[in-house]
Amino acid sequence: MSENGHTVRSKFSSYFDMLELVQVPNDYVRQVGNLDDHSMHRVSVAVRESVMNATQDGNAEKETKRVLVEFEVYSINSIYAADGSRR
């Protein structure tokens, strides 16, 4: 976890049925990130699409390979520059 951020990390097999696990941390992300329904939907779609691409294209649907999803969640009230400094 970085300063004022919360790390969300999931690692699982490249199996399409595992896509449902990507949705598990949504309530946590919504609360910590202070996201509205529209913003949460956009995040959910982006993460789900990324996992599908990793499973299908990157890992060639081989269940022995893993997919790692990791991102940091900050309060929507905080804006950070690329170098991590708070604005």
BELWO-V92839 format. One record per pair of residues at least 12 apart in sequence whose ideal C-beta (glycine too) atoms are under 6 Angstrom apart, sorted by sequence separation. I is the first residue (numbers start at 1). J is the second residue. D is the distance in whole Angstrom. If there is no record, write none. Layout:
{{I/J/D} {I/J/D}}
//
This chain:
{{55/67/6} {54/67/5} {51/67/6} {8/25/5} {22/47/6} {6/32/5} {22/48/6} {22/51/5} {33/73/5} {14/55/4} {32/73/5} {34/75/5} {34/76/4} {33/76/6} {29/73/5} {14/59/4} {14/62/6} {15/63/5} {14/63/6} {13/63/5} {14/65/5} {14/67/6} {11/66/6} {12/67/6} {11/68/5} {10/69/5} {9/70/4} {8/71/6} {7/72/5} {5/72/4} {6/73/5} {5/74/5} {2/72/6}}
//
